[in-house]
Amino acid sequence: MSKTAMIRARIEPELKEEVEVVLKKLGISVSEAIGMFYKQVKYQKGMPFDVKIPNRTTRRVLKRSDEGKDLILFESAQELFKHLGI
């Protein structure tokens, strides 16, 4: 089947740029990523991931991490595992 259908969507420019960088690192075009998403919606008969409203604690943690607060940074996976005791 030939790929001739068009999709138009408005999205925040910053989000578009950030996602395109990730997709480029993965070696996937935006069109391929959208096609993958559509196929997963078809196969799953719904969203291919959970869509939930985060609870108060999760919202607070996400907000603080977006602000760069309460973060612990590690130089390596080994350092993280040591911190976790595993």
C-alpha positions as CSV (number, residue, x, y, z in Angstrom):
1,M,0.0,0.0,0.0
2,S,1.4,3.4,-1.0
3,K,2.0,6.0,1.7
4,T,0.0,9.0,0.5
5,A,-2.1,10.0,3.5
6,M,-1.0,13.3,5.2
7,I,-1.1,14.2,8.9
8,R,-1.0,17.8,10.1
9,A,-0.6,18.7,13.7
10,R,0.4,21.7,15.8
11,I,2.9,21.1,18.5
12,E,5.2,23.2,20.7
13,P,8.4,24.0,18.8
14,E,10.7,23.1,21.7
15,L,9.0,19.7,22.1
16,K,9.3,19.1,18.3
17,E,13.0,19.9,18.4
18,E,13.7,17.8,21.5
19,V,11.9,14.8,20.0
20,E,13.6,15.1,16.6
21,V,17.0,15.0,18.3
22,V,16.0,11.7,20.1
23,L,14.6,10.2,17.0
24,K,17.7,11.1,15.0
25,K,19.9,9.3,17.6
26,L,17.6,6.3,17.2
27,G,17.9,6.5,13.4
28,I,14.1,6.9,13.0
29,S,12.4,9.6,11.0
30,V,9.4,11.5,12.3
31,S,7.2,9.8,9.7
32,E,8.5,6.4,10.8
33,A,7.8,7.2,14.5
34,I,4.3,8.4,13.7
35,G,3.7,5.2,11.6
36,M,5.0,3.1,14.5
37,F,2.7,4.9,16.9
38,Y,-0.3,4.4,14.6
39,K,0.5,0.7,14.2
40,Q,0.7,0.2,18.0
41,V,-2.7,2.0,18.5
42,K,-4.1,-0.4,15.9
43,Y,-2.6,-3.5,17.5
44,Q,-3.4,-2.5,21.0
45,K,-6.8,-1.2,20.1
46,G,-6.1,1.9,22.1
47,M,-3.1,3.9,23.4
48,P,0.1,1.9,23.5
49,F,0.9,3.2,27.0
50,D,-1.1,4.1,30.1
51,V,-2.7,7.5,30.1
52,K,-3.4,8.5,33.7
53,I,-3.7,11.7,35.7
54,P,-0.8,11.6,38.2
55,N,-1.7,11.8,41.9
56,R,-0.6,14.7,44.1
57,T,2.7,13.1,45.2
58,T,3.7,12.3,41.6
59,R,2.8,15.8,40.4
60,R,4.9,17.3,43.2
61,V,7.9,15.1,42.5
62,L,7.7,15.8,38.7
63,K,7.4,19.6,39.4
64,R,10.4,19.5,41.7
65,S,12.5,17.5,39.3
66,D,11.6,19.8,36.5
67,E,12.9,22.6,38.7
68,G,16.1,20.7,39.3
69,K,15.3,20.2,43.0
70,D,15.8,17.0,45.1
71,L,17.8,15.3,42.4
72,I,20.6,12.9,43.0
73,L,23.0,12.6,40.0
74,F,25.3,9.7,39.4
75,E,28.4,9.5,37.2
76,S,27.8,5.8,36.3
77,A,25.3,3.0,36.6
78,Q,27.7,1.3,39.1
79,E,27.6,4.4,41.3
80,L,23.8,4.3,41.2
81,F,23.7,0.6,42.1
82,K,26.0,1.2,45.0
83,H,23.8,4.0,46.3
84,L,20.8,1.7,46.0
85,G,22.7,-1.1,47.7
86,I,22.5,-3.5,44.8
